[in-house]
């Protein structure tokens, strides 16, 4: 077990602390979640969670908000910008928060480093320490920032989600290789809050195992991308609670074309249960996707502690 995998399986005590910690009370006419890479995908999931809980929200890549905020929100009155960054030092996210402050927009930092540049620049800070051994690949930190954001959206995150995520990680770690063998194309499917998780899951496969992978909105998969489904494809379905029958039908179509499917929360060649209900289910799915990336890396003899061309923090000169 390398350090990447150890951090994934050891992240859950940090979740338990974050479930009970005090967080800022946030109100705004519209929330703008900004982040880069993994943090952008967390932003996408949180924007969906806020909307589903009656709080208007959008997600924007950190660089895009800093450079052209007016392309995403022409009227900034009543907005709050929420910067998401593990280190709080990612250049574009720090710029996005500082630009927002200069425009008179209230800001919140969600981070794992309370004394970071982003935290110092923001009006409010939500902070949870991550696993001290986390390396370049974000796992524990991504889960924690998602967890904090869900709670601020009004989602009740129950202790049962910790046990569920532990079980999902253990099952995926034990069984994933039974369906990944011989597969060199990967897609992750999800809708609503799960599209951000699907995007992050695809990124984990890319950076950890150097595999070509793509996320798609579930029901969009038939509209072109399914042309690539064959005996070389592995698809991961992140089942929702409101469209599971339609999603199961799509899984059947994908499997009929020779692809293998991992079903998180529903049927597949490998079916892994999701223990909890509601939007907190996204936490279990995120953790399971982290260990899937590691197992595919294992199968290709790739060291995920040193992902190619990447650094822990992207700081631009």
TAFEN-V652290 format. One record per residue. N is the residue number from 0. RES is the residue in one letter. SS is DSSP state (H for helix, E for strand, L for the rest). PHI is phi in radians with two decimals (* if undefined). Layout:
N:RES:SS:PHI
N:RES:SS:PHI
//
This chain:
0:X:L:*
1:X:L:-1.46
2:X:H:-1.14
3:X:H:-1.02
4:X:H:-1.16
5:X:H:-1.08
6:X:H:-1.12
7:X:H:-1.06
8:X:H:-1.39
9:X:L:-1.76
10:X:L:-1.36
11:X:H:-1.25
12:X:H:-1.06
13:X:H:-1.23
14:X:H:-1.09
15:X:H:-1.02
16:X:H:-1.19
17:X:H:-1.22
18:X:H:-1.13
19:X:H:-1.80
20:X:L:-1.35
21:X:L:-1.27
22:X:L:-2.28
23:X:L:-1.09
24:X:L:-1.49
25:X:L:-2.13
26:X:L:-2.41
27:X:L:-2.88
28:X:L:-1.25
29:X:E:-2.68
30:X:E:-1.76
31:X:E:-2.01
32:X:E:-1.61
33:X:E:-2.19
34:X:E:-2.94
35:X:L:-2.23
36:X:L:1.06
37:X:H:-0.90
38:X:H:-1.13
39:X:H:-1.17
40:X:H:-1.24
41:X:H:-1.07
42:X:H:-1.03
43:X:H:-1.09
44:X:H:-1.17
45:X:H:-1.21
46:X:H:-1.05
47:X:H:-1.11
48:X:H:-1.09
49:X:H:-1.08
50:X:H:-1.05
51:X:H:-1.20
52:X:L:-1.84
53:X:L:1.42
54:X:L:-2.06
55:X:L:-1.04
56:X:E:-2.74
57:X:E:-2.35
58:X:E:-2.11
59:X:E:-2.40
60:X:E:-1.04
61:X:H:-0.96
62:X:H:-1.14
63:X:H:-1.17
64:X:H:-1.16
65:X:H:-1.15
66:X:H:-1.58
67:X:H:-2.62
68:X:H:-1.00
69:X:H:-1.18
70:X:H:-1.29
71:X:L:-2.02
72:X:L:-2.59
73:X:L:-1.17
74:X:L:-2.02
75:X:L:-1.56
76:X:L:-1.05
77:X:L:1.37
78:X:E:-1.49
79:X:E:-2.25
80:X:E:-1.67
81:X:E:-1.96
82:X:E:-1.49
83:X:E:-2.09
84:X:E:-2.79
85:X:L:-0.94
86:X:L:-1.47
87:X:L:1.23
88:X:L:-2.13
89:X:L:-1.05
90:X:H:-0.93
91:X:H:-1.18
92:X:H:-1.29
93:X:H:-1.06
94:X:H:-1.06
95:X:H:-1.07
96:X:H:-1.18
97:X:H:-1.14
98:X:H:-1.07
99:X:H:-1.11
100:X:H:-1.04
101:X:H:-1.14
102:X:L:-1.49
103:X:L:1.48
104:X:L:-1.60
105:X:E:-1.20
106:X:E:-2.32
107:X:E:-2.30
108:X:E:-1.86
109:X:E:-1.92
110:X:E:-2.71
111:X:L:-1.94
112:X:L:-2.34
113:X:L:-1.24
114:X:L:-1.82
115:X:L:-1.37
116:X:H:-1.07
117:X:H:-1.14
118:X:H:-1.09
119:X:H:-1.19
120:X:H:-1.45
121:X:L:-1.53
122:X:L:-1.29
123:X:E:-2.28
124:X:E:-2.36
125:X:E:-1.96
126:X:E:-2.25
127:X:L:-2.45
128:X:L:-1.20
129:X:L:-1.75
130:X:L:-1.01
131:X:L:-1.15
132:X:L:-1.71
133:X:L:-1.06
134:X:L:-1.74
135:X:L:-1.13
136:X:L:-1.24
137:X:L:-1.43
138:X:L:-2.37
139:X:H:-0.97
140:X:H:-1.13
141:X:H:-1.09
142:X:H:-1.06
143:X:H:-1.15
144:X:H:-1.21
145:X:H:-1.10
146:X:H:-1.05
147:X:H:-1.09
148:X:H:-1.13
149:X:H:-1.03
150:X:H:-1.10
151:X:H:-1.22
152:X:H:-1.31
153:X:L:1.75
154:X:L:-1.38
155:X:L:-1.40
156:X:L:-1.68
157:X:L:-1.65
158:X:L:-0.97
159:X:H:-1.07
160:X:H:-1.17
161:X:H:-1.17
162:X:H:-1.09
163:X:H:-1.11
164:X:H:-1.19
165:X:H:-0.99
166:X:H:-1.16
167:X:H:-1.14
168:X:H:-1.14
169:X:H:-1.10
170:X:H:-1.18
171:X:H:-1.13
172:X:H:-1.08
173:X:H:-1.39
174:X:H:-1.94
175:X:L:-0.99
176:X:H:-1.14
177:X:H:-1.23
178:X:H:-2.03
179:X:H:-1.52
180:X:L:-1.00
181:X:L:1.39
182:X:L:-1.72
183:X:L:-2.21
184:X:E:-2.20
185:X:E:-2.36
186:X:E:-2.31
187:X:E:-2.21
188:X:E:-2.01
189:X:L:-2.90
190:X:L:-2.20
191:X:L:1.09
192:X:H:-1.04
193:X:H:-1.40
194:X:H:-1.20
195:X:H:-1.09
196:X:H:-1.17
197:X:H:-1.08
198:X:H:-1.11
199:X:H:-1.19
200:X:H:-1.09
201:X:H:-1.14
202:X:H:-1.11
203:X:H:-1.04
204:X:H:-1.11
205:X:H:-1.14
206:X:H:-1.40
207:X:H:-1.46
208:X:H:-2.02
209:X:L:0.90
210:X:L:-1.97
211:X:L:-1.29
212:X:E:-2.52
213:X:E:-2.43
214:X:E:-1.70
215:X:E:-2.47
216:X:L:-1.06
217:X:H:-0.86
218:X:H:-1.35
219:X:H:-1.40
220:X:L:-1.11
221:X:L:-1.20
222:X:L:-1.55
223:X:L:2.09
224:X:H:-1.07
225:X:H:-1.13
226:X:H:-1.08
227:X:H:-1.58
228:X:L:-1.25
229:X:L:-2.81
230:X:L:-1.24
231:X:L:-1.75
232:X:E:-1.75
233:X:E:-2.03
234:X:E:-1.94
235:X:E:-1.99
236:X:E:-1.77
237:X:E:-1.62
238:X:L:-1.20
239:X:L:-1.61
240:X:L:-1.54
241:X:L:-1.79
242:X:L:-2.29
243:X:H:-1.14
244:X:H:-1.17
245:X:H:-1.15
246:X:H:-1.17
247:X:H:-1.12
248:X:H:-1.11
249:X:H:-1.11
250:X:H:-1.03
251:X:H:-1.06
252:X:H:-1.15
253:X:H:-1.16
254:X:H:-1.14
255:X:H:-1.12
256:X:L:-1.65
257:X:L:1.75
258:X:L:-1.35
259:X:E:-1.73
260:X:E:-2.32
261:X:E:-1.71
262:X:E:-1.81
263:X:E:-1.64
264:X:L:1.58
265:X:L:-3.01
266:X:L:-1.17
267:X:L:3.13
268:X:L:-1.06
269:X:E:-2.15
270:X:E:-1.95
271:X:E:-2.03
272:X:L:-1.23
273:X:L:-1.98
274:X:L:-1.36
275:X:L:-1.81
276:X:L:-2.07
277:X:L:1.46
278:X:L:-1.18
279:X:L:-1.13
280:X:H:-0.99
281:X:H:-1.05
282:X:H:-1.15
283:X:H:-1.11
284:X:H:-1.16
285:X:H:-1.06
286:X:H:-1.12
287:X:H:-1.12
288:X:H:-1.18
289:X:H:-1.09
290:X:H:-1.30
291:X:H:-1.10
292:X:H:-1.01
293:X:H:-1.16
294:X:H:-1.19
295:X:H:-1.17
296:X:H:-1.06
297:X:H:-1.00
298:X:H:-1.16
299:X:L:-1.82
300:X:L:0.96
301:X:L:-1.85
302:X:L:-1.51
303:X:H:-1.28
304:X:H:-1.33
305:X:H:-2.29
306:X:L:-1.10
307:X:L:-1.10
308:X:L:1.18
309:X:L:-1.97
310:X:L:-2.26
311:X:L:-1.18
312:X:L:-2.28
313:X:L:-1.62
314:X:L:-2.03
315:X:L:-1.64
316:X:L:-1.34
//
